[in-house]
Amino acid sequence: MVNIKKIGILTRDCAGVNAAIRAIVRTACAYDMEIVGIMRGYEGLINNEIIPLSSRSVSGIINLGGTILKTSRSKTFCSSEGRAQAAKNIRANGIDGLIVVGGNGSLTGAHLLAVEHNIPVIGVPTTIDNDINGVDNAIGADTAINVAIDALDKIRDTAVSLERIFVVEVMGRNCGYIASKVALAGGCEEVLLPERDFNMDNLCEDIEKASKKGKVSWIIITAEGKAKALDIVQTIKEKTGFDIRAVVLGHIQRGGRPTAFDRVLAAYYGNFAVELFRKGEINKCMRLEKNNTMVSFPLEEAIKPKNIEVEKCYGLIKILAG
């Protein structure tokens, strides 16, 4: 059985990460476990940027977006030499186990440290795309959707007032989770998703038919990985001649104050991550099930591709669009 006395935390960024850091640190402190933070993600781990954390050092952060530990992408960590240096620094700092708060890329990195260097790891599912396999709710997804909806409601005010078509681009490189949820919650007329084929000619025909019936405004949502808003605008203008505007929401969806849902989820996940180490469970991810029951499962399962079901959501969007 692995004896974990000193824990390291490494993070990516999105709303709710600081709430997770707080839960991890204070749970560890409650058990008199030593806890350190790794600055700037895997790059910081390679560069030995490691700081002590205490219950007081995480005061006043539960409502903050982003991550107090900062983050960055690391090309060096993608190499076996980089991962070897990271593992060396973990051992040199006396870290017995590593908690990684992040999405697919971060959790894949954690899995590689476990497999290649026998580093005990726990993954905390955290991503606005909510695309971690086996997990219904990842930290950050709820806030990202609510941030996008807030912006969309303001855009609709202008769309209706000026009788215009707007194409709103949301985040989602390979995943349509945000786009589908925003389109449904925002009462949008169309959504373009990476998981679904799309016909631009049909969309233009629908717009023209609706216009003849008196419909004066449209809002189309597109996931960034499916099509760019500016490209869609140009095509629709050329085919229909209608006045149309593009809005790219971009990284505002990664920031902002976390919703109550994400703060509570982060509290459960952060606490459970430490409890898993205390029970001797390693190389695991986690999910929240009914009645706030926490369940662990192998990290290698979590990093497999997740099938995001969009057809039912898309069908409902079209029915309710009117």
N, C-alpha and C positions, 0 to 999 in steps of 0.2 A: 504493500500500500504506500502511495506517495505521501510524504509528509510536507505539506505546504505551510511554511511559516512566513514567507515574504512573497508578496504579490506585486507584479508590475501591470500597469494599465497602458494600453496603446489605443488610440482612437482615430477614426475618420470624423468628418463634420456633417452634422445636420441638427435640426432642432430636437432636443431631448437628450443629446449626448452628455451635456453637463449634469443633467438630472441623474443619468446612469453613473457617471463618475462619482457623484455625491453618494449614491446608494452603495456603490462598491466600497468606497473609502470608509464610510461610517459603519458598514457591516463588518469590514475587516478590523476596524479599530475596536468595535464591540467585543471581538474575540481576541484582542491583543495581538493581532497579526500586523506585521510591518507592511507598509504599502508605499509604492513609488510610482511616479508618473513618467512616461516616456514622451518627451516632446517631439513634435513633428513626425509622428508615425514611424514607419519602418526606416525612413531616412535618419531620423533622430536616434533610433536604436543602433543603427550602424555607426553613427557618429558619437555614440555614448552620451547622448543628451538626456540624462536621467535625474529626476528631482524627487526629494522626499515629499510625501503628502501626509496630512493629518486631518482630523475631524474639523479643525478650525480653517484649514486651507480650502475647504470646499463650502464654506459658509457663503450664503447669498448668491449661489450660482444656479439654483434649481430653475429659475425663470429665464435664464440666458440662453440664447441660441448659439450655434457654433460649438467650439470646444476650447476650454481653457488650456488644454495641452497642445493646442495648435495641430496642424496636420500638413502633409505634403505627399505628393506621389514620389515613389522611389524607383528609378530605373536600376539602381545598383542592387536593390533587393531582389530584382527579377533574375539575377545571376546566382549560381550556386556559391560563388565566392562571397557575394554580399550576404547571403543567408548564413553562411558559415561565420562571418564576422558578427552578425546580429546575435547568433547563438553564443558566440564567445563572450560578448558583452553581457548577455543575460547571466551567464555563469559567473563572470568576473564580478558582477554586482550582487551576487548571492541571491538572485531572484529564483525562487522555487517554481513559480507558475506564472503564466502570462494570460491576462484577460484582454481580448481584442474586441473592441466595440466598433463594428463596421459592417460593410456589405460584402458582396461576393468576392471582390478583390482582396479585401482585408482578411476575410475568413479563409480564403485560399492560402494566403501567406501564412496564417496561423497553422493551417493543416500541414504545410510544407515544413515548418519548423518542428512540428511534432513528429512527422514521418522521417525527415532527414537527420534531425539532431536530438530527437527524444526529449523535446521541451514540452512539459505539461501545459496545455492550453485550454481555454474556454472561450467560445465565441458568443458574443451578444449581438443578436440580429438587429442591425441598424442601417436603414436605407430608405430614401424617399420613394424608390421604385417598388418597394415591398415584394421583391423578386427572389427572396431566399427560400429555397426549397424546403417544404415541410413546416413553414411558418406562416400563419395567417396574418399576423400583425408585427411588423418591424418598427422599431423606434424611428420616428421622423416622417413616416408616410402620412399620418393623419394631419400633421401640421402643414406639410407641403400642399396637400389638397385644399386645406382651409385657406392658406395664403393665396393659392391660385383662384379659389372661388371668390375671395374678397376682391381681387383685382378684376375678375370677370364680371362681377355685379356692377362695378363702376363702368366697365367697357360697355355693358348692355345699356346703361343709361344714355350713353352717347350714341350707340347704334340705333336705338329707338328714336331719339330726338332728331338725329340727322338723316334717318331712314337710309342707313348704310349697311353694307356687309362687312363684317370683321373676321379675319382669320387670326386666331390666337394660338401661338406656339408654346407648348409646355414641355417640360423636361421628360425624358424617356428615350434613351438611345436605342435600346433593344426591347423595351417593355412598355406596353400601353396602359399600365395600371393607372397612372396619374391622369392621362388623357381621358380614359373611359369614365373614371369617377367624376372628374371635373365636368365633362360633357353632360353626364346624367344629372348631377346635382345642380348644374347651371342652366338646365333647360335648353341646351344647345341643339341646333338643327342637324349637325353632322360632326363626325369625329373620324380622324384618320389614324389608324393604329398599326404598329409594326407587325402585329400578329395577323392582320387581315388584309386581303387584297382590296384594291380600291380603283374605281373607274372615274376619272375626272370628267369625261364627257357626260356621264350620267348625272354627276353633281351639277354641272352647268345647265343641263336640261331641267333638272328639278328646280333650280333657282329661277329659270325663265318661266316655267309653268306656275310657280308660286307667285311670282311677280304679277302675272296676268290675272291672278285671283285676288290681288290686293295685298299680298304680303310685302312689307316694306323694309324689313331688316332681317338679317341672318347672323348667326355666330357659328363659325366653324372652328373646331379644336383640332390641332394636329400635334402628334408626338414628334419631337425633334428628329428622332431616328427614322420616321416614316417619310416626312416631307417638310421642307422649310416654308415658313409662312410667306415669305417674299416671293418664292417660286409659285406657290398656289395663287397668290394675288395676281401675279402677272398673267398666268394662264386664264384665270376666270375673266380678267379684264379683256383679254384678247378675244375670248370666245363669246362673251355676253355684252361687253361694253358698259357694265354696271360699275358704279362707284364703290370701291372696296379698299379696305385698309388692313395692314398687317401689324400685329403686336407680338413681340417676343418677350415672354415673362422672364426667361433666363434664371439666374441664380438667386433671385428673391425667394424662390421656392425651397432653397436649401437653408435659408436663414430665418430669422424671426423668433419671437417668443414661442416656445413649445405649447401646444394645447394641453388641457388638463389630461386628456387621454394619453398623450405621449409622456407626460410627466409621471403618471401612475404606472404606465407600462415600463418605463425606465426604472422606476423604483422596484418593481417586481423582478425585472431581469437582472438589475445590478445586485440586488440582495441574493438572488438565486445563484448567480455566478460564483460568489464567494462560498455559499453553502455547498455547491458541487465540489469545490476544492476541499472543503472540510470533510466531506464524505468520501474523499478519495477518488471521485469521478474526474477523469481528465479526457481531453480531446473531444469535448461535447459542445453542442449548440443547445438552444432551448426554445420553447414556445409556451404561450399561455393558452390554456384550454378553458372549458366551461367551469364556472364557479371559482375562477381565479386559481385554478390548479396549474402548477408549473410542472413541465415535463422536459426531460433532457433526451437528446438523441445524438447519434454519431455526427461529428463535424463533417466527415466525408460525405454524408448524405445531404447536409445543408448546402454544400457548394456545387451540387449537381444542378443542371438547368431546371428552372421551375416553369411549369406549364401555366401561363396566365390565361384564365378563361375569360374571353371578352365577348363571345357571341351573344350570350344572354343579355349582357349589359348593352351591347350595341343594338340588339333588337328592341329593347325597352326604350332606348334613346330615340329610335326612329318612330316608334309608336306614339311616344309622348310629344314629339316635335310638332305634330299637327300640320 
